[in-house]
Amino acid sequence: MQGGRLKYPDHFSRPAARAGRTGQPCHRAVMLPHTMTDHSNASSSSASQTPRAAPHWDLDMHTGTPCLHVQGDWTVQNGGMAPFPTDGLNQTHQGQTLQIDTTGLQQWDSAFITFLWDVKQAAGHAGLTFDPTHLPEPAQRLLALLPEQPAAKPAGPGPKPPLLERVGDITLNTLTETGTVAELAEETTKGALKTVTGKSGMRLKDLATDIWNAGPSALLIVGVVNFLVGAILAFVGLVELRRFAAEIYVANLVGIACAREISAIMTAIIMAGRTGGAYAARISTMLGNEEIDALQVFGIPVSTYILLPSILSLALMMPLLYLYGTLIAILGGFVVAMSMMSVSAIGYWTTTFDGVALHEFVFGFVKSFFFASFIALAACRVGLKAGRSAADVGIAATRAVVIGIVGIIAMDAVFAVIANALDI
């Protein structure tokens, strides 16, 4: 401490002390057009006439009121990004007012604002009042935009709860979601029954649009996938059955496998990725745009106005798509069989119709209805519980597809057990 002034050479270069400075009160900032500007880019003529001085500051304590003198060119390019030391105001007394003298300030940019914010934080920790009135007006406005205190560091992850507690949380969450989906299914069923009397609150235009999107628009992809699956089954079956001279039974293999299992599962997986993901994305987008909130404010039930057309259309179209996919899969097997077998087309179709009983189609038809209901309910539920950001839309769509596919496989296993118990 020399002459009542704390000097911090720190990382900045310091010019020689000005004569007559010690003992003088803190000067008010003077706006000099050729030495101080509120922009980081000055004109080329001014930059060539004014030499760039290194950023420099010192603290004057002689008058009893701490005054921070700021001099030089405070820009990022000139090295003005170093922070103010946290102990730079330790020699001051609480309750005083810290003033800023910018008489010697030349060009400045965001580096100067960052330095002032550090000074303000240090003044608050030292019990001082930060006085920004002597700063340039643009600097005052920019400084006012910054928060009073720095953002708190996020708390680290706490200790993991015990295993039983985690299992209990998962169980409770699963039961809660099951109850919510069951309640949603109940409301949808009631709305579907009221549709017959025209009192469900659902617009027929929305139902027709969803039926088109879930039915005729999906014919191409469903047909292509099932045709290829039927062809693959016929090819693999022919390779194996040829060893036992039982090639003709490939018609039974393709017909029963597609009617009972393959076509229903493949069609459901396609619709889960195509339509279920679209439902979740659409509802989560409406949630982010506050359209769902607007419907609730007006007293319009979301379950009948938004969800019922989606669920009902998919539940109606999926069984029909299953029948269509089964026929296309059998056609795919027929094409491969005709190219690899020496059998007539009439003989192949006769074997298929004789080997595939009607109850196989009924069983697959019923499964397709339940698959469709599960896909639609899960997708709508995922969309309703999604976040409101753009990223949450993609997350909701992905989650709906994953839940739909996993649920389809699990439900098919349950149906297999039921079919075995009923000897179907």
Secondary structure as UniProt FT lines:
FT   TURN            3..4
FT   STRAND          5..6
FT   TURN            10..11
FT   TURN            19..20
FT   TURN            22..23
FT   TURN            33..35
FT   HELIX           44..49
FT   STRAND          56..60
FT   TURN            62..63
FT   STRAND          67..74
FT   TURN            76..79
FT   TURN            86..91
FT   TURN            94..95
FT   STRAND          97..108
FT   HELIX           110..126
FT   STRAND          129..131
FT   TURN            133..134
FT   HELIX           137..145
FT   HELIX           163..197
FT   HELIX           204..214
FT   HELIX           216..218
FT   HELIX           219..241
FT   HELIX           242..244
FT   HELIX           247..249
FT   HELIX           250..257
FT   HELIX           258..262
FT   HELIX           263..271
FT   HELIX           272..276
FT   HELIX           277..288
FT   TURN            289..290
FT   HELIX           291..297
FT   TURN            298..299
FT   HELIX           303..307
FT   HELIX           308..340
FT   HELIX           345..355
FT   HELIX           358..384
FT   HELIX           390..422
//
